Amino acid sequence: MKAAGHIAGRIVKSASTVHDYMQLHFIDGSILNIFNQIRVPAIDEAFLTGLVNETVSEEITDANTILLRFSGGKSIEIGMSDVDYQGPEALELVESDGKRTVWS
């Protein structure tokens, strides 16, 4: 797993679900693909729309979860236990210059 700090401070431009994963686009041009199990009350249109223009205010990482807290009070808990994986990668951050950071 990568160290914390890659995502905090970024502002969400758009949020959506793509097939079986969640995608956050940030105003700096970067994209966060979340492939692992996500724990939120509901990933519906209202939740996704509510993330737009929110800043990732905190990124907390431990052995079993990554917690993203947003400036408006919402949060996303991403499971990092073996049972939470849908494939080999948990998350992928694609920077605007194409650089990739992968959590596995």
C-alpha positions, 0 to 999 in steps of 0.5 A: 500500500502507498503512503497516505497523502496522495489525495488530500487537498484535491477538489472534486470536479465530478464523481461517478460509478463506472461499471463496478467501480467509483471514479473521482475526477479532480479539478487539477486533471487527476482521476482516482479510480476506486476498485475495492469495496466502498462503505458509504450509506449509499452510492447514489446520484445524490451522494455523487453530486454532493461530492462535486466542489468538495475538497478531500480534507483528510486521508487516513490510512491503516492496514484495513481501510483508507478513509477519505473525508471531504470538506462538506462532511461526507466520507468514503471508507475504502476496504483494504482487507483481502475480502474487499478486493475486486481485482489486483488493484485497490485504487489507482490515481492517474495524474494529469501528466499520466503518472500513476500511483497504484494501491494494491 
